[in-house]
């Protein structure tokens, strides 16, 4: 129980601080997002993978499992929307893609340390690649995979993995500053998430709530099937289950706004899933810690 409290309370306390800031004062949040995406985030990813105990087999297992889970969720979401004759393809994005970075990283770090974080990064890498390819195609009917390669995430993962597997020594004078910059990512990402939630107003509450339940429970259920199918266990299993059950990704809201596809409804799902996750994440962690 103590481990659970030490994981959950700091995460949601920082989110609430970001939310309070957004209610009190409006600031240019895009500058902080750019800092996370282009500088602090890649530093965190590199430092966590470079000195973790993850091996190529685990890396491949997480990547394949993440790919299977996300694609299954996307297909199920599109099938449900077609079955219900709900002409809102943009809604499939928050139903399929989770907040595996802004929220997934800190939860994995606080719950399982740097080894947990390094595995969470691999899952998030697949999430990012798919959302910038299939995700954009779903709402814009254009394949813009090149967008994923404009973000340093992938390069930080590859470089960190090469350093790890080849045991390349990185001088402390270089590694320590990178690690320190990376440590900015976790609290800043949570503050940004809290701030972004103040910009959302719930629309079509019934549909948004049903989509939210599908994202969290569906993601966890599909992950259970996948880990049993591939006989995955240990820390790798825990991270896959945790990441699959994350609330909807903030990026889905950004893409829906950019391409003008059900933006308000997508934002509603992001908000509701994040609120629901205040209950579901502690419950999932409780069972993982048993």
DRENMAR-298473 format. One record per residue (C-alpha): z negated, x, y negated; residue number from 1; chain. Coordinates in pm, whole numbers, plus 50000, padded with zeros to 5 digits. Layout:
BEGIN
<node><c3>Z</c3><c1>X</c1><c2>Y</c2><num>NUM</num><chaine>A</chaine></node>
...
//
This chain:
BEGIN
<node><c3>50000</c3><c1>50000</c1><c2>50000</c2><num>1</num><chaine>A</chaine></node>
<node><c3>49921</c3><c1>50287</c1><c2>49763</c2><num>2</num><chaine>A</chaine></node>
<node><c3>50264</c3><c1>50442</c1><c2>49825</c2><num>3</num><chaine>A</chaine></node>
<node><c3>50421</c3><c1>50103</c1><c2>49756</c2><num>4</num><chaine>A</chaine></node>
<node><c3>50241</c3><c1>50062</c1><c2>49425</c2><num>5</num><chaine>A</chaine></node>
<node><c3>50321</c3><c1>50419</c1><c2>49321</c2><num>6</num><chaine>A</chaine></node>
<node><c3>50690</c3><c1>50345</c1><c2>49379</c2><num>7</num><chaine>A</chaine></node>
<node><c3>50729</c3><c1>49997</c1><c2>49237</c2><num>8</num><chaine>A</chaine></node>
<node><c3>50499</c3><c1>49994</c1><c2>48933</c2><num>9</num><chaine>A</chaine></node>
<node><c3>50655</c3><c1>50295</c1><c2>48751</c2><num>10</num><chaine>A</chaine></node>
<node><c3>51010</c3><c1>50165</c1><c2>48810</c2><num>11</num><chaine>A</chaine></node>
<node><c3>50959</c3><c1>49815</c1><c2>48676</c2><num>12</num><chaine>A</chaine></node>
<node><c3>50716</c3><c1>49926</c1><c2>48405</c2><num>13</num><chaine>A</chaine></node>
<node><c3>50990</c3><c1>50146</c1><c2>48252</c2><num>14</num><chaine>A</chaine></node>
<node><c3>51243</c3><c1>49862</c1><c2>48284</c2><num>15</num><chaine>A</chaine></node>
<node><c3>51003</c3><c1>49635</c1><c2>48095</c2><num>16</num><chaine>A</chaine></node>
<node><c3>50963</c3><c1>49898</c1><c2>47822</c2><num>17</num><chaine>A</chaine></node>
<node><c3>51343</c3><c1>49909</c1><c2>47784</c2><num>18</num><chaine>A</chaine></node>
<node><c3>51351</c3><c1>49530</c1><c2>47771</c2><num>19</num><chaine>A</chaine></node>
<node><c3>51080</c3><c1>49526</c1><c2>47502</c2><num>20</num><chaine>A</chaine></node>
<node><c3>51272</c3><c1>49783</c1><c2>47295</c2><num>21</num><chaine>A</chaine></node>
<node><c3>51583</c3><c1>49565</c1><c2>47317</c2><num>22</num><chaine>A</chaine></node>
<node><c3>51389</c3><c1>49265</c1><c2>47191</c2><num>23</num><chaine>A</chaine></node>
<node><c3>51230</c3><c1>49455</c1><c2>46904</c2><num>24</num><chaine>A</chaine></node>
<node><c3>51515</c3><c1>49677</c1><c2>46780</c2><num>25</num><chaine>A</chaine></node>
<node><c3>51889</c3><c1>49705</c1><c2>46837</c2><num>26</num><chaine>A</chaine></node>
<node><c3>52019</c3><c1>50056</c1><c2>46899</c2><num>27</num><chaine>A</chaine></node>
<node><c3>52349</c3><c1>50214</c1><c2>47004</c2><num>28</num><chaine>A</chaine></node>
<node><c3>52288</c3><c1>50213</c1><c2>47379</c2><num>29</num><chaine>A</chaine></node>
<node><c3>52636</c3><c1>50346</c1><c2>47463</c2><num>30</num><chaine>A</chaine></node>
<node><c3>52536</c3><c1>50699</c1><c2>47358</c2><num>31</num><chaine>A</chaine></node>
<node><c3>52256</c3><c1>50697</c1><c2>47615</c2><num>32</num><chaine>A</chaine></node>
<node><c3>52488</c3><c1>50561</c1><c2>47883</c2><num>33</num><chaine>A</chaine></node>
<node><c3>52735</c3><c1>50844</c1><c2>47814</c2><num>34</num><chaine>A</chaine></node>
<node><c3>52450</c3><c1>51097</c1><c2>47835</c2><num>35</num><chaine>A</chaine></node>
<node><c3>52354</c3><c1>50963</c1><c2>48179</c2><num>36</num><chaine>A</chaine></node>
<node><c3>52710</c3><c1>50938</c1><c2>48314</c2><num>37</num><chaine>A</chaine></node>
<node><c3>52852</c3><c1>51267</c1><c2>48187</c2><num>38</num><chaine>A</chaine></node>
<node><c3>52556</c3><c1>51507</c1><c2>48162</c2><num>39</num><chaine>A</chaine></node>
<node><c3>52213</c3><c1>51412</c1><c2>48296</c2><num>40</num><chaine>A</chaine></node>
<node><c3>52336</c3><c1>51215</c1><c2>48600</c2><num>41</num><chaine>A</chaine></node>
<node><c3>52564</c3><c1>51488</c1><c2>48737</c2><num>42</num><chaine>A</chaine></node>
<node><c3>52286</c3><c1>51744</c1><c2>48687</c2><num>43</num><chaine>A</chaine></node>
<node><c3>52046</c3><c1>51525</c1><c2>48886</c2><num>44</num><chaine>A</chaine></node>
<node><c3>52302</c3><c1>51469</c1><c2>49161</c2><num>45</num><chaine>A</chaine></node>
<node><c3>52383</c3><c1>51839</c1><c2>49193</c2><num>46</num><chaine>A</chaine></node>
<node><c3>52020</c3><c1>51955</c1><c2>49195</c2><num>47</num><chaine>A</chaine></node>
<node><c3>51909</c3><c1>51689</c1><c2>49446</c2><num>48</num><chaine>A</chaine></node>
<node><c3>52190</c3><c1>51756</c1><c2>49696</c2><num>49</num><chaine>A</chaine></node>
<node><c3>52203</c3><c1>52136</c1><c2>49657</c2><num>50</num><chaine>A</chaine></node>
<node><c3>51845</c3><c1>52184</c1><c2>49781</c2><num>51</num><chaine>A</chaine></node>
<node><c3>51803</c3><c1>51884</c1><c2>50010</c2><num>52</num><chaine>A</chaine></node>
<node><c3>51793</c3><c1>51885</c1><c2>50390</c2><num>53</num><chaine>A</chaine></node>
<node><c3>52099</c3><c1>51659</c1><c2>50419</c2><num>54</num><chaine>A</chaine></node>
<node><c3>52370</c3><c1>51785</c1><c2>50655</c2><num>55</num><chaine>A</chaine></node>
<node><c3>52738</c3><c1>51703</c1><c2>50693</c2><num>56</num><chaine>A</chaine></node>
<node><c3>52672</c3><c1>51458</c1><c2>50978</c2><num>57</num><chaine>A</chaine></node>
<node><c3>52421</c3><c1>51259</c1><c2>50770</c2><num>58</num><chaine>A</chaine></node>
<node><c3>52652</c3><c1>51272</c1><c2>50469</c2><num>59</num><chaine>A</chaine></node>
<node><c3>52939</c3><c1>51127</c1><c2>50674</c2><num>60</num><chaine>A</chaine></node>
<node><c3>52713</c3><c1>50865</c1><c2>50835</c2><num>61</num><chaine>A</chaine></node>
<node><c3>52589</c3><c1>50737</c1><c2>50499</c2><num>62</num><chaine>A</chaine></node>
<node><c3>52938</c3><c1>50740</c1><c2>50347</c2><num>63</num><chaine>A</chaine></node>
<node><c3>53094</c3><c1>50546</c1><c2>50638</c2><num>64</num><chaine>A</chaine></node>
<node><c3>52803</c3><c1>50299</c1><c2>50653</c2><num>65</num><chaine>A</chaine></node>
<node><c3>52818</c3><c1>50240</c1><c2>50277</c2><num>66</num><chaine>A</chaine></node>
<node><c3>53194</c3><c1>50186</c1><c2>50295</c2><num>67</num><chaine>A</chaine></node>
<node><c3>53153</c3><c1>49934</c1><c2>50579</c2><num>68</num><chaine>A</chaine></node>
<node><c3>52873</c3><c1>49745</c1><c2>50403</c2><num>69</num><chaine>A</chaine></node>
<node><c3>53040</c3><c1>49722</c1><c2>50062</c2><num>70</num><chaine>A</chaine></node>
<node><c3>53382</c3><c1>49622</c1><c2>50197</c2><num>71</num><chaine>A</chaine></node>
<node><c3>53223</c3><c1>49360</c1><c2>50424</c2><num>72</num><chaine>A</chaine></node>
<node><c3>53029</c3><c1>49216</c1><c2>50131</c2><num>73</num><chaine>A</chaine></node>
<node><c3>53343</c3><c1>49209</c1><c2>49914</c2><num>74</num><chaine>A</chaine></node>
<node><c3>53546</c3><c1>49030</c1><c2>50182</c2><num>75</num><chaine>A</chaine></node>
<node><c3>53266</c3><c1>48780</c1><c2>50248</c2><num>76</num><chaine>A</chaine></node>
<node><c3>53231</c3><c1>48711</c1><c2>49874</c2><num>77</num><chaine>A</chaine></node>
<node><c3>53604</c3><c1>48648</c1><c2>49832</c2><num>78</num><chaine>A</chaine></node>
<node><c3>53608</c3><c1>48429</c1><c2>50145</c2><num>79</num><chaine>A</chaine></node>
<node><c3>53315</c3><c1>48218</c1><c2>50018</c2><num>80</num><chaine>A</chaine></node>
<node><c3>53473</c3><c1>48175</c1><c2>49675</c2><num>81</num><chaine>A</chaine></node>
<node><c3>53800</c3><c1>48068</c1><c2>49835</c2><num>82</num><chaine>A</chaine></node>
<node><c3>53623</c3><c1>47836</c1><c2>50081</c2><num>83</num><chaine>A</chaine></node>
<node><c3>53430</c3><c1>47665</c1><c2>49802</c2><num>84</num><chaine>A</chaine></node>
<node><c3>53745</c3><c1>47654</c1><c2>49586</c2><num>85</num><chaine>A</chaine></node>
<node><c3>53554</c3><c1>47824</c1><c2>49307</c2><num>86</num><chaine>A</chaine></node>
<node><c3>53822</c3><c1>47991</c1><c2>49097</c2><num>87</num><chaine>A</chaine></node>
<node><c3>53601</c3><c1>48275</c1><c2>48974</c2><num>88</num><chaine>A</chaine></node>
<node><c3>53712</c3><c1>48598</c1><c2>49140</c2><num>89</num><chaine>A</chaine></node>
<node><c3>53512</c3><c1>48796</c1><c2>48887</c2><num>90</num><chaine>A</chaine></node>
<node><c3>53199</c3><c1>48659</c1><c2>49054</c2><num>91</num><chaine>A</chaine></node>
<node><c3>53282</c3><c1>48852</c1><c2>49371</c2><num>92</num><chaine>A</chaine></node>
<node><c3>53195</c3><c1>49181</c1><c2>49197</c2><num>93</num><chaine>A</chaine></node>
<node><c3>52821</c3><c1>49124</c1><c2>49145</c2><num>94</num><chaine>A</chaine></node>
<node><c3>52809</c3><c1>48963</c1><c2>49491</c2><num>95</num><chaine>A</chaine></node>
<node><c3>52941</c3><c1>49284</c1><c2>49652</c2><num>96</num><chaine>A</chaine></node>
<node><c3>52840</c3><c1>49582</c1><c2>49440</c2><num>97</num><chaine>A</chaine></node>
<node><c3>52479</c3><c1>49689</c1><c2>49393</c2><num>98</num><chaine>A</chaine></node>
<node><c3>52291</c3><c1>49880</c1><c2>49125</c2><num>99</num><chaine>A</chaine></node>
<node><c3>52272</c3><c1>50185</c1><c2>49350</c2><num>100</num><chaine>A</chaine></node>
<node><c3>52240</c3><c1>50432</c1><c2>49061</c2><num>101</num><chaine>A</chaine></node>
<node><c3>52036</c3><c1>50302</c1><c2>48765</c2><num>102</num><chaine>A</chaine></node>
<node><c3>51787</c3><c1>50134</c1><c2>49000</c2><num>103</num><chaine>A</chaine></node>
<node><c3>51873</c3><c1>50285</c1><c2>49338</c2><num>104</num><chaine>A</chaine></node>
<node><c3>51809</c3><c1>50645</c1><c2>49231</c2><num>105</num><chaine>A</chaine></node>
<node><c3>51457</c3><c1>50598</c1><c2>49090</c2><num>106</num><chaine>A</chaine></node>
<node><c3>51340</c3><c1>50375</c1><c2>49377</c2><num>107</num><chaine>A</chaine></node>
<node><c3>51471</c3><c1>50624</c1><c2>49634</c2><num>108</num><chaine>A</chaine></node>
<node><c3>51313</c3><c1>50915</c1><c2>49446</c2><num>109</num><chaine>A</chaine></node>
<node><c3>50971</c3><c1>50757</c1><c2>49397</c2><num>110</num><chaine>A</chaine></node>
<node><c3>50962</c3><c1>50622</c1><c2>49754</c2><num>111</num><chaine>A</chaine></node>
<node><c3>51113</c3><c1>50910</c1><c2>49952</c2><num>112</num><chaine>A</chaine></node>
<node><c3>51128</c3><c1>51213</c1><c2>49722</c2><num>113</num><chaine>A</chaine></node>
<node><c3>51428</c3><c1>51439</c1><c2>49661</c2><num>114</num><chaine>A</chaine></node>
<node><c3>51553</c3><c1>51404</c1><c2>50020</c2><num>115</num><chaine>A</chaine></node>
<node><c3>51568</c3><c1>51028</c1><c2>49972</c2><num>116</num><chaine>A</chaine></node>
<node><c3>51742</c3><c1>51069</c1><c2>49638</c2><num>117</num><chaine>A</chaine></node>
<node><c3>52010</c3><c1>51298</c1><c2>49781</c2><num>118</num><chaine>A</chaine></node>
<node><c3>52097</c3><c1>51034</c1><c2>50041</c2><num>119</num><chaine>A</chaine></node>
<node><c3>52094</c3><c1>50756</c1><c2>49781</c2><num>120</num><chaine>A</chaine></node>
<node><c3>52347</c3><c1>50959</c1><c2>49581</c2><num>121</num><chaine>A</chaine></node>
<node><c3>52591</c3><c1>50962</c1><c2>49874</c2><num>122</num><chaine>A</chaine></node>
<node><c3>52570</c3><c1>50582</c1><c2>49908</c2><num>123</num><chaine>A</chaine></node>
<node><c3>52622</c3><c1>50543</c1><c2>49534</c2><num>124</num><chaine>A</chaine></node>
<node><c3>52925</c3><c1>50771</c1><c2>49544</c2><num>125</num><chaine>A</chaine></node>
<node><c3>53101</c3><c1>50528</c1><c2>49780</c2><num>126</num><chaine>A</chaine></node>
<node><c3>52987</c3><c1>50232</c1><c2>49570</c2><num>127</num><chaine>A</chaine></node>
<node><c3>53141</c3><c1>50391</c1><c2>49259</c2><num>128</num><chaine>A</chaine></node>
<node><c3>53469</c3><c1>50482</c1><c2>49429</c2><num>129</num><chaine>A</chaine></node>
<node><c3>53518</c3><c1>50128</c1><c2>49560</c2><num>130</num><chaine>A</chaine></node>
<node><c3>53419</c3><c1>49947</c1><c2>49241</c2><num>131</num><chaine>A</chaine></node>
<node><c3>53665</c3><c1>50155</c1><c2>49038</c2><num>132</num><chaine>A</chaine></node>
<node><c3>53946</c3><c1>50085</c1><c2>49285</c2><num>133</num><chaine>A</chaine></node>
<node><c3>53908</c3><c1>49761</c1><c2>49481</c2><num>134</num><chaine>A</chaine></node>
<node><c3>53671</c3><c1>49616</c1><c2>49221</c2><num>135</num><chaine>A</chaine></node>
<node><c3>53918</c3><c1>49659</c1><c2>48935</c2><num>136</num><chaine>A</chaine></node>
<node><c3>54204</c3><c1>49536</c1><c2>49154</c2><num>137</num><chaine>A</chaine></node>
<node><c3>54015</c3><c1>49213</c1><c2>49234</c2><num>138</num><chaine>A</chaine></node>
<node><c3>53964</c3><c1>49117</c1><c2>48871</c2><num>139</num><chaine>A</chaine></node>
<node><c3>54262</c3><c1>49290</c1><c2>48709</c2><num>140</num><chaine>A</chaine></node>
<node><c3>54518</c3><c1>49317</c1><c2>48993</c2><num>141</num><chaine>A</chaine></node>
<node><c3>54571</c3><c1>49681</c1><c2>48913</c2><num>142</num><chaine>A</chaine></node>
<node><c3>54458</c3><c1>49975</c1><c2>49121</c2><num>143</num><chaine>A</chaine></node>
<node><c3>54289</c3><c1>50218</c1><c2>48883</c2><num>144</num><chaine>A</chaine></node>
<node><c3>54137</c3><c1>50461</c1><c2>49132</c2><num>145</num><chaine>A</chaine></node>
<node><c3>54191</c3><c1>50738</c1><c2>48878</c2><num>146</num><chaine>A</chaine></node>
<node><c3>53902</c3><c1>50587</c1><c2>48678</c2><num>147</num><chaine>A</chaine></node>
<node><c3>53660</c3><c1>50701</c1><c2>48949</c2><num>148</num><chaine>A</chaine></node>
<node><c3>53783</c3><c1>51060</c1><c2>48911</c2><num>149</num><chaine>A</chaine></node>
<node><c3>53718</c3><c1>51059</c1><c2>48537</c2><num>150</num><chaine>A</chaine></node>
<node><c3>53343</c3><c1>51034</c1><c2>48606</c2><num>151</num><chaine>A</chaine></node>
<node><c3>53166</c3><c1>51361</c1><c2>48705</c2><num>152</num><chaine>A</chaine></node>
<node><c3>52971</c3><c1>51187</c1><c2>48984</c2><num>153</num><chaine>A</chaine></node>
<node><c3>53215</c3><c1>51281</c1><c2>49261</c2><num>154</num><chaine>A</chaine></node>
<node><c3>53245</c3><c1>51643</c1><c2>49150</c2><num>155</num><chaine>A</chaine></node>
<node><c3>52866</c3><c1>51685</c1><c2>49130</c2><num>156</num><chaine>A</chaine></node>
<node><c3>52834</c3><c1>51551</c1><c2>49486</c2><num>157</num><chaine>A</chaine></node>
<node><c3>53104</c3><c1>51784</c1><c2>49623</c2><num>158</num><chaine>A</chaine></node>
<node><c3>52973</c3><c1>52095</c1><c2>49445</c2><num>159</num><chaine>A</chaine></node>
<node><c3>52614</c3><c1>52020</c1><c2>49547</c2><num>160</num><chaine>A</chaine></node>
<node><c3>52719</c3><c1>51966</c1><c2>49908</c2><num>161</num><chaine>A</chaine></node>
<node><c3>52918</c3><c1>52292</c1><c2>49917</c2><num>162</num><chaine>A</chaine></node>
<node><c3>52621</c3><c1>52486</c1><c2>49776</c2><num>163</num><chaine>A</chaine></node>
<node><c3>52392</c3><c1>52320</c1><c2>50031</c2><num>164</num><chaine>A</chaine></node>
<node><c3>52607</c3><c1>52364</c1><c2>50342</c2><num>165</num><chaine>A</chaine></node>
<node><c3>52715</c3><c1>52720</c1><c2>50263</c2><num>166</num><chaine>A</chaine></node>
<node><c3>52365</c3><c1>52815</c1><c2>50149</c2><num>167</num><chaine>A</chaine></node>
<node><c3>52504</c3><c1>52958</c1><c2>49826</c2><num>168</num><chaine>A</chaine></node>
<node><c3>52217</c3><c1>53105</c1><c2>49620</c2><num>169</num><chaine>A</chaine></node>
<node><c3>52189</c3><c1>52964</c1><c2>49269</c2><num>170</num><chaine>A</chaine></node>
<node><c3>51980</c3><c1>53181</c1><c2>49032</c2><num>171</num><chaine>A</chaine></node>
<node><c3>51670</c3><c1>53007</c1><c2>48899</c2><num>172</num><chaine>A</chaine></node>
<node><c3>51784</c3><c1>53082</c1><c2>48544</c2><num>173</num><chaine>A</chaine></node>
<node><c3>52079</c3><c1>52849</c1><c2>48610</c2><num>174</num><chaine>A</chaine></node>
<node><c3>51932</c3><c1>52599</c1><c2>48856</c2><num>175</num><chaine>A</chaine></node>
<node><c3>51609</c3><c1>52523</c1><c2>48667</c2><num>176</num><chaine>A</chaine></node>
<node><c3>51777</c3><c1>52409</c1><c2>48342</c2><num>177</num><chaine>A</chaine></node>
<node><c3>52019</c3><c1>52193</c1><c2>48545</c2><num>178</num><chaine>A</chaine></node>
<node><c3>51725</c3><c1>52038</c1><c2>48731</c2><num>179</num><chaine>A</chaine></node>
<node><c3>51532</c3><c1>51977</c1><c2>48408</c2><num>180</num><chaine>A</chaine></node>
<node><c3>51828</c3><c1>51803</c1><c2>48244</c2><num>181</num><chaine>A</chaine></node>
<node><c3>51872</c3><c1>51594</c1><c2>48559</c2><num>182</num><chaine>A</chaine></node>
<node><c3>51513</c3><c1>51472</c1><c2>48539</c2><num>183</num><chaine>A</chaine></node>
<node><c3>51604</c3><c1>51289</c1><c2>48217</c2><num>184</num><chaine>A</chaine></node>
<node><c3>51826</c3><c1>51055</c1><c2>48419</c2><num>185</num><chaine>A</chaine></node>
<node><c3>51564</c3><c1>50844</c1><c2>48598</c2><num>186</num><chaine>A</chaine></node>
<node><c3>51353</c3><c1>50721</c1><c2>48302</c2><num>187</num><chaine>A</chaine></node>
<node><c3>51654</c3><c1>50695</c1><c2>48071</c2><num>188</num><chaine>A</chaine></node>
<node><c3>51855</c3><c1>50491</c1><c2>48323</c2><num>189</num><chaine>A</chaine></node>
<node><c3>51565</c3><c1>50249</c1><c2>48369</c2><num>190</num><chaine>A</chaine></node>
<node><c3>51522</c3><c1>50211</c1><c2>47992</c2><num>191</num><chaine>A</chaine></node>
<node><c3>51894</c3><c1>50141</c1><c2>47956</c2><num>192</num><chaine>A</chaine></node>
<node><c3>51881</c3><c1>49884</c1><c2>48236</c2><num>193</num><chaine>A</chaine></node>
<node><c3>51589</c3><c1>49705</c1><c2>48069</c2><num>194</num><chaine>A</chaine></node>
<node><c3>51765</c3><c1>49713</c1><c2>47733</c2><num>195</num><chaine>A</chaine></node>
<node><c3>52092</c3><c1>49573</c1><c2>47878</c2><num>196</num><chaine>A</chaine></node>
<node><c3>51903</c3><c1>49279</c1><c2>48028</c2><num>197</num><chaine>A</chaine></node>
<node><c3>51816</c3><c1>49158</c1><c2>47677</c2><num>198</num><chaine>A</chaine></node>
<node><c3>52187</c3><c1>49104</c1><c2>47609</c2><num>199</num><chaine>A</chaine></node>
<node><c3>52225</c3><c1>48852</c1><c2>47892</c2><num>200</num><chaine>A</chaine></node>
<node><c3>52194</c3><c1>48475</c1><c2>47877</c2><num>201</num><chaine>A</chaine></node>
<node><c3>52199</c3><c1>48280</c1><c2>48203</c2><num>202</num><chaine>A</chaine></node>
<node><c3>52506</c3><c1>48060</c1><c2>48251</c2><num>203</num><chaine>A</chaine></node>
<node><c3>52577</c3><c1>47820</c1><c2>48542</c2><num>204</num><chaine>A</chaine></node>
<node><c3>52228</c3><c1>47882</c1><c2>48681</c2><num>205</num><chaine>A</chaine></node>
<node><c3>52284</c3><c1>47718</c1><c2>49021</c2><num>206</num><chaine>A</chaine></node>
<node><c3>52597</c3><c1>47919</c1><c2>49102</c2><num>207</num><chaine>A</chaine></node>
<node><c3>52441</c3><c1>48239</c1><c2>48964</c2><num>208</num><chaine>A</chaine></node>
<node><c3>52126</c3><c1>48191</c1><c2>49174</c2><num>209</num><chaine>A</chaine></node>
<node><c3>52322</c3><c1>48129</c1><c2>49495</c2><num>210</num><chaine>A</chaine></node>
<node><c3>52539</c3><c1>48436</c1><c2>49428</c2><num>211</num><chaine>A</chaine></node>
<node><c3>52224</c3><c1>48641</c1><c2>49361</c2><num>212</num><chaine>A</chaine></node>
<node><c3>52061</c3><c1>48538</c1><c2>49690</c2><num>213</num><chaine>A</chaine></node>
<node><c3>52386</c3><c1>48624</c1><c2>49870</c2><num>214</num><chaine>A</chaine></node>
<node><c3>52396</c3><c1>48972</c1><c2>49713</c2><num>215</num><chaine>A</chaine></node>
<node><c3>52043</c3><c1>49076</c1><c2>49809</c2><num>216</num><chaine>A</chaine></node>
<node><c3>51988</c3><c1>48898</c1><c2>50142</c2><num>217</num><chaine>A</chaine></node>
<node><c3>52351</c3><c1>48935</c1><c2>50245</c2><num>218</num><chaine>A</chaine></node>
<node><c3>52356</c3><c1>49304</c1><c2>50163</c2><num>219</num><chaine>A</chaine></node>
<node><c3>52038</c3><c1>49367</c1><c2>50360</c2><num>220</num><chaine>A</chaine></node>
<node><c3>52163</c3><c1>49162</c1><c2>50658</c2><num>221</num><chaine>A</chaine></node>
<node><c3>52501</c3><c1>49336</c1><c2>50671</c2><num>222</num><chaine>A</chaine></node>
<node><c3>52324</c3><c1>49674</c1><c2>50648</c2><num>223</num><chaine>A</chaine></node>
<node><c3>52101</c3><c1>49580</c1><c2>50943</c2><num>224</num><chaine>A</chaine></node>
<node><c3>52409</c3><c1>49504</c1><c2>51152</c2><num>225</num><chaine>A</chaine></node>
<node><c3>52576</c3><c1>49831</c1><c2>51051</c2><num>226</num><chaine>A</chaine></node>
<node><c3>52278</c3><c1>50056</c1><c2>51122</c2><num>227</num><chaine>A</chaine></node>
<node><c3>52232</c3><c1>49896</c1><c2>51463</c2><num>228</num><chaine>A</chaine></node>
<node><c3>52604</c3><c1>49923</c1><c2>51535</c2><num>229</num><chaine>A</chaine></node>
<node><c3>52604</c3><c1>50296</c1><c2>51453</c2><num>230</num><chaine>A</chaine></node>
<node><c3>52249</c3><c1>50358</c1><c2>51588</c2><num>231</num><chaine>A</chaine></node>
<node><c3>52131</c3><c1>50502</c1><c2>51257</c2><num>232</num><chaine>A</chaine></node>
<node><c3>51762</c3><c1>50584</c1><c2>51222</c2><num>233</num><chaine>A</chaine></node>
<node><c3>51509</c3><c1>50783</c1><c2>51019</c2><num>234</num><chaine>A</chaine></node>
<node><c3>51534</c3><c1>50840</c1><c2>50647</c2><num>235</num><chaine>A</chaine></node>
<node><c3>51909</c3><c1>50775</c1><c2>50652</c2><num>236</num><chaine>A</chaine></node>
<node><c3>51847</c3><c1>50423</c1><c2>50785</c2><num>237</num><chaine>A</chaine></node>
<node><c3>51580</c3><c1>50354</c1><c2>50521</c2><num>238</num><chaine>A</chaine></node>
<node><c3>51804</c3><c1>50459</c1><c2>50233</c2><num>239</num><chaine>A</chaine></node>
<node><c3>52102</c3><c1>50257</c1><c2>50359</c2><num>240</num><chaine>A</chaine></node>
<node><c3>51889</c3><c1>49942</c1><c2>50390</c2><num>241</num><chaine>A</chaine></node>
<node><c3>51734</c3><c1>50001</c1><c2>50049</c2><num>242</num><chaine>A</chaine></node>
<node><c3>52062</c3><c1>50067</c1><c2>49869</c2><num>243</num><chaine>A</chaine></node>
<node><c3>52238</c3><c1>49773</c1><c2>50036</c2><num>244</num><chaine>A</chaine></node>
<node><c3>51970</c3><c1>49536</c1><c2>49907</c2><num>245</num><chaine>A</chaine></node>
<node><c3>51983</c3><c1>49653</c1><c2>49545</c2><num>246</num><chaine>A</chaine></node>
<node><c3>52052</c3><c1>49391</c1><c2>49274</c2><num>247</num><chaine>A</chaine></node>
<node><c3>52401</c3><c1>49357</c1><c2>49127</c2><num>248</num><chaine>A</chaine></node>
<node><c3>52546</c3><c1>49658</c1><c2>48948</c2><num>249</num><chaine>A</chaine></node>
<node><c3>52543</c3><c1>49667</c1><c2>48568</c2><num>250</num><chaine>A</chaine></node>
<node><c3>52897</c3><c1>49809</c1><c2>48593</c2><num>251</num><chaine>A</chaine></node>
<node><c3>53022</c3><c1>49474</c1><c2>48729</c2><num>252</num><chaine>A</chaine></node>
<node><c3>52912</c3><c1>49313</c1><c2>48403</c2><num>253</num><chaine>A</chaine></node>
<node><c3>53091</c3><c1>49583</c1><c2>48203</c2><num>254</num><chaine>A</chaine></node>
<node><c3>53415</c3><c1>49544</c1><c2>48400</c2><num>255</num><chaine>A</chaine></node>
<node><c3>53404</c3><c1>49164</c1><c2>48381</c2><num>256</num><chaine>A</chaine></node>
<node><c3>53368</c3><c1>49188</c1><c2>48004</c2><num>257</num><chaine>A</chaine></node>
<node><c3>53645</c3><c1>49448</c1><c2>47975</c2><num>258</num><chaine>A</chaine></node>
<node><c3>53896</c3><c1>49240</c1><c2>48170</c2><num>259</num><chaine>A</chaine></node>
<node><c3>53763</c3><c1>48902</c1><c2>48048</c2><num>260</num><chaine>A</chaine></node>
<node><c3>53696</c3><c1>48758</c1><c2>48393</c2><num>261</num><chaine>A</chaine></node>
<node><c3>53389</c3><c1>48532</c1><c2>48419</c2><num>262</num><chaine>A</chaine></node>
<node><c3>53185</c3><c1>48776</c1><c2>48210</c2><num>263</num><chaine>A</chaine></node>
<node><c3>52895</c3><c1>48540</c1><c2>48129</c2><num>264</num><chaine>A</chaine></node>
<node><c3>52857</c3><c1>48430</c1><c2>48490</c2><num>265</num><chaine>A</chaine></node>
<node><c3>52870</c3><c1>48788</c1><c2>48618</c2><num>266</num><chaine>A</chaine></node>
<node><c3>52606</c3><c1>48891</c1><c2>48362</c2><num>267</num><chaine>A</chaine></node>
<node><c3>52388</c3><c1>48600</c1><c2>48478</c2><num>268</num><chaine>A</chaine></node>
<node><c3>52400</c3><c1>48726</c1><c2>48837</c2><num>269</num><chaine>A</chaine></node>
<node><c3>52309</c3><c1>49079</c1><c2>48723</c2><num>270</num><chaine>A</chaine></node>
<node><c3>52004</c3><c1>48944</c1><c2>48541</c2><num>271</num><chaine>A</chaine></node>
<node><c3>51889</c3><c1>48710</c1><c2>48819</c2><num>272</num><chaine>A</chaine></node>
<node><c3>51930</c3><c1>48968</c1><c2>49097</c2><num>273</num><chaine>A</chaine></node>
<node><c3>51734</c3><c1>49223</c1><c2>48892</c2><num>274</num><chaine>A</chaine></node>
<node><c3>51450</c3><c1>48973</c1><c2>48845</c2><num>275</num><chaine>A</chaine></node>
<node><c3>51457</c3><c1>48881</c1><c2>49216</c2><num>276</num><chaine>A</chaine></node>
<node><c3>51448</c3><c1>49249</c1><c2>49309</c2><num>277</num><chaine>A</chaine></node>
<node><c3>51102</c3><c1>49276</c1><c2>49155</c2><num>278</num><chaine>A</chaine></node>
<node><c3>50991</c3><c1>49088</c1><c2>49467</c2><num>279</num><chaine>A</chaine></node>
<node><c3>51247</c3><c1>49196</c1><c2>49727</c2><num>280</num><chaine>A</chaine></node>
<node><c3>51227</c3><c1>49573</c1><c2>49668</c2><num>281</num><chaine>A</chaine></node>
<node><c3>50848</c3><c1>49587</c1><c2>49725</c2><num>282</num><chaine>A</chaine></node>
<node><c3>50887</c3><c1>49371</c1><c2>50039</c2><num>283</num><chaine>A</chaine></node>
<node><c3>51161</c3><c1>49596</c1><c2>50179</c2><num>284</num><chaine>A</chaine></node>
<node><c3>50965</c3><c1>49912</c1><c2>50100</c2><num>285</num><chaine>A</chaine></node>
<node><c3>50655</c3><c1>49764</c1><c2>50264</c2><num>286</num><chaine>A</chaine></node>
<node><c3>50839</c3><c1>49721</c1><c2>50594</c2><num>287</num><chaine>A</chaine></node>
<node><c3>51009</c3><c1>50061</c1><c2>50565</c2><num>288</num><chaine>A</chaine></node>
<node><c3>50673</c3><c1>50230</c1><c2>50514</c2><num>289</num><chaine>A</chaine></node>
<node><c3>50526</c3><c1>50065</c1><c2>50829</c2><num>290</num><chaine>A</chaine></node>
//
